[in-house]
């Protein structure tokens, strides 16, 4: 058997270990369900290796992840033949290396790939399990089971495991090592005499989903950019998994209150914007209500930290936004809003005393911005807040950095353990084992000082990453080498006097992170939109209907979630600005092209329309003549009226105009706020003034006189005709004789009667 010290970073095992291993391996019993068992034989020499691996070995599961005495280690996985030839006489075996003495040794061992001829330890006696012939590009599953007592583990510590495949090929009939996968096995069967405190941050953060747009109804139905949030809340979704897994773990919940606000909005009536700009009713109310209920139950007895509303990008603010007036002023309201949202929705009292820069990277400017809203703890990371004092161990997380501020430095190795793709079972297994190995190695470091260790993973873990994180934390819950505590407790721990307390300089801030920051132009656009909103809300009877949704949108425009998505960030800012302009355009002057003014004085009507659902007040409508010498308003070149208009109505405002000469004059109508700020688009129209001369007046008077005389003549003529008719009726007999016969022919003229 090759020496275990051949594993990189290992120390030679003592002679008594070889004796013990030789005894226990004689009794080792591997099990492979459905495959052929290879009986144990005499100790084997390490087979010759072909150098580069031709077989991929994946470890899909390893249980228990941190065994104790009496356990049986079960490893399941898959081997895949990546070569061109069929592998025959193949078998899978377990190899155990010596103890890895420090965290650096674990790093180096984790980086090893491929096969090192002559450097790999021999298989554990009796662990080999034979596989059927493995053709090219074909995979085969395997399972190894072996009592932990037969692994020869002595002292507490971290050991490297290797699962290998050996066999023959058509071109070479001798057995050789064709593939190996290495991992770690933490061995702490009993509780350690000293245990580090470990605080794990469990983040509930998502991307921006809500827009500034709301419905015109009384409840202001919120409008979502899309329905992606519902997918995260559904069973198996990312956020659903974080809640269902986190409820049973000793973690500190770090929450973006904007996520809670979004889900709470979704739990009631909401709309979803379509690509063509239309909105349709959302249908995921039940999913949102179920998730909120589960979260409220999960955090009931846990520590909750609320980030400022919408999780603002502190580094972008410090490096790009500080030069734009008003940008830093958003942080304090965002912090106050965060506390209110969490208390209202989750009914818990959150801590708002922590700020969390992206990737835990800090410099003096970031620290100043991070604490400007009242936070006293800055969650940094050890690859930014690096040690330079040569400490032989990992120092405690809290570091006082002055002015009452504490940098809570998370451990970089542990925090980044699950950043990779955890969808493949093999990747998850390796990540869990390395995380546990690093945590145990940290606790075994040579120091008696009490230490607080903080783990701050990626802000938005995927569902598979969350599952891997939970698997590791379930193992740590046993408390054999770490003691779980909340983040506040860790931050209040005793600082290590030898740890660095100097904030890294601006030149040490990672360039790749700086490239992802929001540009200064983004903050300038936010300022412009904010200024526009300030001028708009002064005319509204209910300004809160725009202040709240747009205020939240401004917070979201500064969100950390825009990192790596500059086009989406720009589209969101443009959408917010465009919607505000659309609302303002609902209060406008009705266009008109021409007005006629006959005579020296007349009134000119101008109509203002209010298409909003609420009243507007304090608007000033001003008319200005382009040529005051020809057209004046109240003996001046301009006139103005203050107007109030009900929601959904229009109002016509009349101005008295005086013309001194005929001809066209251009007039400009413009709305202003009561502060004298222009509102909306100006409307220009032409006033056509027509002068009426004395000759025209005489002609008109003569025409009127003729009409009067003609009327008098017609009246007199009709009166004479009526008089004659009345006289003729009076000469006829009033009661003719009853024996009078019919009238005889008569030559009497009209109107005459015959007297008989």
NORKA-V111061 format. One record per residue. N is the residue number from 1. PHI is phi in radians with two decimals (999 if undefined). Layout:
BEGIN
n=<N,N>
phi=<PHI,PHI>
END
This chain:
BEGIN
n=<1,2,3,4,5,6,7,8,9,10,11,12,13,14,15,16,17,18,19,20,21,22,23,24,25,26,27,28,29,30,31,32,33,34,35,36,37,38,39,40,41,42,43,44,45,46,47,48,49,50,51,52,53,54,55,56,57,58,59,60,61,62,63,64,65,66,67,68,69,70,71,72,73,74,75,76,77,78,79,80,81,82,83,84,85,86,87,88,89,90,91,92,93,94,95,96,97,98,99,100,101,102,103,104,105,106,107,108,109,110,111,112,113,114,115,116,117,118,119,120,121,122,123,124,125,126,127,128,129,130,131,132,133,134,135,136,137,138,139,140,141,142,143,144,145,146,147,148,149,150,151,152,153,154,155,156,157,158,159,160,161,162,163,164,165,166,167,168,169,170,171,172,173,174,175,176,177,178,179,180,181,182,183,184,185,186,187,188,189,190,191,192,193,194,195,196,197,198,199,200,201,202,203,204,205,206,207,208,209,210,211,212,213,214,215,216,217,218,219,220,221,222,223,224,225,226,227,228,229,230,231,232,233,234,235,236,237,238,239,240,241,242,243,244,245,246,247,248,249,250,251,252,253,254,255,256,257,258,259,260,261,262,263,264,265,266,267,268,269,270,271,272,273,274,275,276,277,278,279,280,281,282,283,284,285,286,287,288,289,290,291,292,293,294,295,296,297,298,299,300,301,302,303,304,305,306,307,308,309,310,311,312,313,314,315,316,317,318,319,320,321,322,323,324,325,326,327,328,329,330,331,332,333,334,335,336,337,338,339,340,341,342,343,344,345,346,347,348,349,350,351,352,353,354,355,356,357,358,359,360,361,362,363,364,365,366,367,368,369,370,371,372,373,374,375,376,377,378,379,380,381,382,383,384,385,386,387,388,389,390,391,392,393,394,395,396,397,398,399,400,401,402,403,404,405,406,407,408,409,410,411,412,413,414,415,416,417,418,419,420,421,422,423,424,425,426,427,428,429,430,431,432,433,434,435,436,437,438,439,440,441,442,443,444,445,446,447,448,449,450,451,452,453,454,455,456,457,458,459,460,461,462,463,464,465,466,467,468,469,470,471,472,473,474,475,476,477,478,479,480,481,482,483,484,485,486,487,488,489,490,491,492,493,494,495,496,497,498,499,500,501,502,503,504,505,506,507,508,509,510,511,512,513,514,515,516,517,518,519,520,521,522,523,524,525,526,527,528,529,530,531,532,533,534,535,536,537,538,539,540,541,542,543,544,545,546,547,548,549,550,551,552,553,554,555,556,557,558,559,560,561,562,563,564,565,566,567,568,569,570,571,572,573,574,575,576,577,578,579,580,581,582,583,584,585,586,587,588,589,590,591,592,593,594,595,596,597,598,599,600,601,602,603,604,605,606,607,608,609,610,611,612,613,614,615,616,617,618,619,620,621,622,623,624,625,626,627,628,629,630,631,632,633,634,635,636,637,638,639,640,641,642,643,644,645,646,647,648,649,650,651,652,653,654,655,656,657,658,659,660,661,662,663,664,665,666,667,668,669,670,671,672,673,674,675,676,677,678,679,680,681,682,683,684,685,686,687,688,689,690,691,692,693,694,695,696,697,698,699,700,701,702,703,704,705,706,707,708,709,710,711,712,713,714,715,716,717,718,719,720,721,722,723,724,725,726,727,728,729,730,731,732,733,734,735,736,737,738,739,740,741,742,743,744,745,746,747,748,749,750,751,752,753,754,755,756>
phi=<999,-1.22,-1.20,-1.11,-1.16,-1.19,-1.19,-1.09,1.51,-1.66,-1.86,-1.04,-1.35,-1.19,-1.09,-1.14,-1.14,-1.13,-1.15,-1.08,-1.12,-1.09,-1.28,-1.23,-1.23,-1.14,-1.82,-1.09,-2.32,-1.39,-2.27,-2.38,-1.21,1.45,-2.08,-1.50,-1.58,-1.78,-1.11,-1.17,-2.25,-1.15,-0.95,-1.84,-1.39,-1.09,-1.15,-1.16,-1.86,-1.51,1.57,-1.49,-1.32,-1.89,-2.18,-1.53,-2.00,-2.01,-1.74,-1.37,-2.74,-2.50,-2.50,-1.26,-1.20,-2.40,-1.23,-2.15,-1.05,1.63,-1.33,-1.96,-1.46,-2.06,-2.13,-2.04,-2.94,-2.43,-1.97,-2.26,-1.41,-1.60,-1.46,-1.67,-1.91,-1.24,-1.73,-2.08,0.88,-1.53,-2.64,-1.80,-2.44,-1.83,-2.14,-2.08,-1.65,-1.39,-1.26,-1.57,-1.49,-2.65,-1.21,-1.13,-1.08,-1.14,-1.02,-1.14,-1.15,-1.16,-1.42,-1.22,-2.35,1.28,-2.02,-1.91,-0.98,1.37,-1.89,-1.54,-1.18,-1.26,-1.17,-1.07,-0.97,1.43,-1.60,-1.21,-2.28,-1.37,-2.04,-1.20,-0.93,-2.05,-1.15,-1.05,1.17,-1.85,-1.91,-2.51,-1.47,-2.57,-2.47,-2.00,-2.32,-2.66,-1.05,-1.06,-1.07,-1.60,-1.50,1.21,-1.41,-1.81,-1.28,-1.08,2.76,-1.89,-2.10,-1.65,-1.89,-2.34,-1.88,-2.14,-2.11,-2.14,3.10,-2.08,-2.21,-1.11,-1.48,-2.38,-1.55,-1.54,-1.25,-2.62,-1.33,-1.95,-3.01,-2.66,-2.19,-1.83,-2.63,-2.22,-2.26,-1.33,-2.16,-2.49,-1.15,-2.20,-1.07,-1.25,-1.12,-2.22,-2.28,-1.31,-1.41,-2.21,-1.99,-1.96,-1.38,-2.01,-1.46,-2.06,-2.43,-2.41,-1.34,-1.30,-2.15,-1.44,-1.79,-1.36,-1.30,-2.39,-1.26,-1.51,-1.28,-1.10,-1.46,0.94,-0.91,-1.22,-2.07,-1.68,-1.12,-2.78,-1.87,-1.13,-1.07,-1.06,-1.14,-1.27,-1.56,-1.20,-0.90,1.56,-1.26,-1.03,-1.25,-1.12,-1.15,-1.06,-1.30,-1.16,-1.42,-1.23,-1.11,-1.84,-1.96,-1.44,-2.20,-1.85,-1.38,-1.96,-2.12,-1.53,-1.05,-1.09,-1.08,-1.09,-1.08,-1.16,-1.20,-1.09,-1.14,-1.22,-1.21,-2.03,-1.15,-2.61,-2.16,-2.14,-1.30,-1.69,-1.00,-1.51,1.67,-1.22,-2.10,-2.20,-1.11,-1.38,-2.27,-1.92,-1.06,-1.12,-1.10,-1.14,-1.10,-1.13,-1.17,-1.10,-1.12,-1.16,-1.18,-1.02,-1.22,-1.18,-1.69,-0.98,-2.08,-2.02,-1.40,-2.12,-1.94,-1.77,-1.31,-0.95,-0.90,1.31,0.90,-1.09,-1.39,-1.13,-1.17,-1.10,-1.11,-1.22,-1.67,-2.13,-1.59,-1.14,-1.51,-1.89,-1.01,1.60,-1.16,-1.18,-1.19,-1.35,-1.20,-1.09,-1.05,-1.15,-1.24,-1.09,-1.12,-1.04,-1.09,-1.11,-1.13,-1.13,-1.10,-1.22,-1.58,-1.75,1.02,-2.28,-1.64,-1.49,-1.65,-2.01,-1.68,-2.19,-2.09,-2.36,-1.11,-1.03,1.00,1.14,-1.52,-2.30,-2.60,-0.98,-1.16,-1.14,-1.07,-1.09,-1.20,-1.07,-1.71,-1.21,-1.68,1.93,-1.23,-1.89,-2.17,-1.94,-1.44,-1.81,-2.45,-1.20,-1.38,-1.74,-1.56,-1.39,-1.40,-2.27,-1.68,1.27,-1.13,-1.46,-2.53,-1.41,-1.31,-1.15,-1.16,-1.25,-2.34,-1.19,-2.05,1.78,1.03,1.30,-1.81,-2.05,-1.52,-1.65,-1.60,-1.31,-1.31,-1.16,-1.05,-1.23,-1.21,-1.73,-1.11,-2.07,-1.44,-1.39,-1.36,-1.73,-1.16,-1.25,-1.03,-1.09,-1.16,-1.12,-1.05,-1.13,-1.15,-1.09,-1.18,-1.21,-1.04,-1.13,-1.11,-1.13,-1.17,-1.21,-1.05,-1.09,-1.20,-1.48,-1.08,-1.41,-2.74,-1.73,-1.23,-1.16,-2.29,-1.93,-1.96,-2.02,-2.06,-2.12,-1.28,-1.04,-1.09,-2.21,-1.11,-1.27,-1.06,-1.21,-1.13,-1.10,-1.13,-1.19,-1.03,-1.12,-1.07,-1.18,-1.21,-1.04,-1.17,-1.22,-1.08,-1.12,1.25,-1.26,-2.33,-2.35,-2.00,-1.14,-2.43,-1.48,-1.15,-1.11,-1.12,-1.10,-1.17,-1.58,-1.12,-1.27,-1.16,-1.41,-1.12,-1.59,-1.39,-1.22,-2.17,-1.65,-1.20,-1.00,-1.23,-1.05,-1.22,-1.62,-1.17,-1.02,-1.12,-1.18,-1.30,-1.10,-1.17,-1.54,-1.23,-1.12,-1.29,-1.08,-1.07,-1.14,-1.20,-1.17,-1.15,-1.06,-1.11,-1.09,-1.14,-1.11,-1.11,-1.08,-1.09,-1.05,-1.31,-1.32,-1.22,-1.23,-1.66,-1.63,-1.34,-2.28,-1.12,-1.10,-1.19,-1.97,-1.05,-1.21,-1.13,-1.32,-1.05,-1.13,-1.13,-1.11,-1.06,-1.18,-1.15,-1.70,-1.14,-1.10,-1.15,-1.40,-1.04,1.40,-2.34,-1.13,-1.17,-1.15,-1.11,-1.12,-1.11,-1.17,-1.12,-1.10,-1.13,-1.13,-1.14,-1.14,-1.19,-1.11,-1.09,-1.07,-1.15,-1.10,-1.21,-1.25,-1.87,-2.65,-1.46,-1.32,-1.09,-2.54,-1.75,-2.66,-2.32,-1.89,-2.21,-1.75,1.78,-1.48,-2.57,-2.88,-1.84,-2.05,-1.53,-2.25,-1.86,-2.00,-1.92,-2.01,-1.59,-1.38,-1.46,-1.96,-1.26,-2.10,-2.56,1.34,-1.34,-2.12,-1.78,-2.12,-1.86,-2.25,-1.50,-1.31,-2.43,-1.09,-1.28,-1.89,-2.42,-2.21,-2.08,0.92,1.10,-2.32,-1.40,-2.65,-2.60,-2.52,-2.37,-1.52,-2.31,-2.24,-2.30,-1.21,-1.09,1.31,-2.17,-2.14,-2.42,-1.73,-1.95,-1.81,-2.08,-1.52,-2.02,-2.18,-1.83,-1.84,-2.74,-1.41,2.11,-1.40,-2.39,-1.42,-2.13,-1.96,-1.84,-2.47,-1.57,-2.36,-1.37,-1.18,-1.54,1.51,-1.62,-0.99,-2.23,1.29,-1.52,-1.25,-2.06,-1.93,-2.59,-1.87,-1.78,-1.68,-1.65,-2.07,-1.49,-1.82,-1.47,-1.19,-1.07,-1.09,-1.14,-1.10,-1.07,-1.11,-1.16,-1.09,-1.09,-1.15,-1.11,-1.03,-1.10,-1.17,-1.08,-1.09,-1.17,-1.11,-1.09,-1.12,-1.14,-1.16,-1.11,-1.13,-1.21,-1.15,-1.07,-1.16,-1.18,-1.08,-1.09,-1.19,-1.19,-1.09,-1.15,-1.24,-1.47,-1.32,-1.07,-1.46,-2.57,-1.09,-1.17,-1.28,-1.64,-1.17,-1.48,-1.16,-1.14,-1.59,-1.02,-2.50,-1.75,-1.06,-1.35,-1.07,1.42,-1.68,-2.08,-1.73,-1.74,-1.86>
END
